[in-house]
């Protein structure tokens, strides 16, 4: 076999055997992106905010459940509270115009600021969503 034929066969073999590895790498990166934002205790904030919008995101989304958009530092920021069934257990409602105290981790996700709420206080009621390390109370 000539060197030229050997190199051609090697190139074809490398191309076809390299594709599954590339596909696996792309799949792993996609899975990481779909995991959702991660709570970071180093980025915890404690702020007073005004609710702009309340959304119940379907279970097929990256972070399904109750989200509130709030006005924070003159910009709209998404605050993720938790799964709708869990939040409903607290028998508290949120609506546009509510003033809330939010304690949670402010992180970047898909290029935008997101707050993963640990505690939310509305008037005299406090909802405890996560522990200090960010472990969700709904997963216990």
C-alpha positions in Angstrom: 0.0 0.0 0.0 1.4 3.4 -0.9 1.7 6.2 1.5 -0.8 8.2 -0.3 -3.5 5.5 0.0 -2.6 4.9 3.6 -3.1 8.7 4.4 -6.4 8.8 2.5 -7.7 5.8 4.4 -6.4 7.3 7.7 -8.1 10.6 7.0 -11.4 8.9 6.2 -11.2 6.7 9.3 -10.4 9.7 11.5 -13.2 11.7 10.1 -15.8 9.0 10.7 -14.6 8.0 14.1 -14.2 11.6 15.2 -17.8 12.5 14.5 -19.2 10.5 17.4 -16.8 12.2 19.8 -17.7 15.6 18.5 -21.4 14.8 18.7 -20.9 13.6 22.3 -19.0 16.8 23.2 -21.8 19.0 21.7 -24.5 16.9 23.5 -22.6 17.3 26.8 -22.3 21.1 26.3 -26.0 21.3 25.5 -27.0 19.3 28.6 -24.9 21.7 30.7 -26.6 24.7 29.2 -30.0 23.1 29.9 -29.3 22.4 33.5 -30.2 26.0 34.4 -28.5 28.5 36.6 -26.6 27.4 39.7 -26.9 29.0 43.2 -23.7 30.7 44.3 -23.5 31.7 48.0 -20.8 34.2 47.1 -23.3 36.3 45.0 -26.1 36.5 47.6 -28.0 39.8 47.6 -30.6 41.1 50.0 -32.8 43.7 48.3 -36.2 45.4 48.3 -37.9 45.1 44.9 -41.2 45.8 43.1 -42.9 43.0 41.2 -43.5 43.9 37.5 -44.8 40.5 36.4 -45.5 37.0 37.7 -45.1 34.0 35.4 -45.8 30.3 35.8 -43.3 28.6 33.5 -44.2 25.1 32.2 -42.5 22.0 33.3 -40.8 21.6 29.9 -38.7 24.7 30.5 -35.2 24.8 32.0 -36.4 26.3 35.3 -40.1 25.4 35.5 -42.2 27.0 38.2 -42.9 30.5 39.5 -40.9 33.4 38.3 -41.4 37.0 39.2 -39.9 39.8 37.1 -38.8 42.6 39.4 -37.4 46.1 39.1 -33.8 46.0 40.4 -31.2 48.6 39.9 -33.5 50.2 37.3 -33.6 47.1 35.2 -36.0 44.1 35.0 -34.6 41.0 36.5 -36.0 37.5 36.7 -36.4 36.0 40.2 -36.9 32.2 40.3 -38.9 31.1 43.3 -39.3 27.4 42.7 -41.7 24.8 41.4 -45.4 26.0 41.3 -46.6 23.1 43.5 -44.0 23.9 46.2 -44.7 27.7 46.1 -48.5 27.1 46.4 -47.9 25.3 49.7 -47.1 28.6 51.3 -50.6 30.0 50.5 -49.1 33.4 49.4 -49.7 35.1 46.1 -47.6 37.5 44.2 -48.8 40.1 41.7 -47.6 43.2 39.9 -47.0 46.1 42.2 -46.1 44.0 45.3 -43.1 45.2 47.3 -40.9 42.2 48.3 -37.7 41.6 50.2 -35.7 39.1 48.2 -32.6 37.2 49.5 -30.9 35.1 46.9 -28.1 34.4 44.6 -27.7 36.8 41.6 -26.1 34.9 38.8 -25.7 35.2 35.0 -27.7 32.7 32.9 -27.8 32.9 29.1 -26.4 36.4 29.3 -29.0 37.8 31.7 -29.1 38.4 35.4 -31.2 35.9 37.3 -31.9 35.8 41.1 -32.4 32.3 42.6 -34.4 33.2 45.6 -33.6 31.8 49.0 -36.1 33.8 51.0 -38.9 36.1 49.9 -40.7 38.4 52.3 -44.1 40.0 51.5 -45.4 42.2 54.3 -45.2 39.9 57.4 -45.0 36.6 55.5 -41.7 35.0 54.7 -41.3 32.1 52.2 -38.2 29.9 52.8 -37.2 28.4 49.4 -33.6 27.3 49.9 -31.1 26.8 52.7 -28.0 29.1 53.0 -26.0 26.8 50.7 -28.7 27.2 48.0 -30.1 23.6 48.3 -33.8 23.8 47.3 -36.2 23.0 50.1 -38.5 21.3 47.6 -35.9 18.6 46.9 -35.8 17.4 50.5 
